[in-house]
Amino acid sequence: MKVTVCIGSSCHLKGSRKIVEVLQDLIRENDLDDKVELGGTFCIGQCQKGVCVTINEEVFSVSPENVRDFFEENILSRVK
């Protein structure tokens, strides 16, 4: 599974760095390094949605406050 976090200026200001850090930790804690490829990209083109995160081309709006729920609902549930 490929997970990409926008690190463009708008998303950066909305907390993309924190989201990347939390996702890295959660992937490691759940031993998913071989199943989840985490990457970054500049501007997905949907800045109004907040921090944009894609999973296999599907776009989600994520915030530092809901990143753990996002992980459980959209990443962990798909790889288990």
Buried (B, 14 or more C-beta within 10 A) or exposed (E): EEBBBBBBEBBEEBBBBBBBEBBEEBBEEBEBEEEBEBEEEEEBEBBEBBBBBBBEEEBBBBBBEBBEEBBEEBBBEEEE
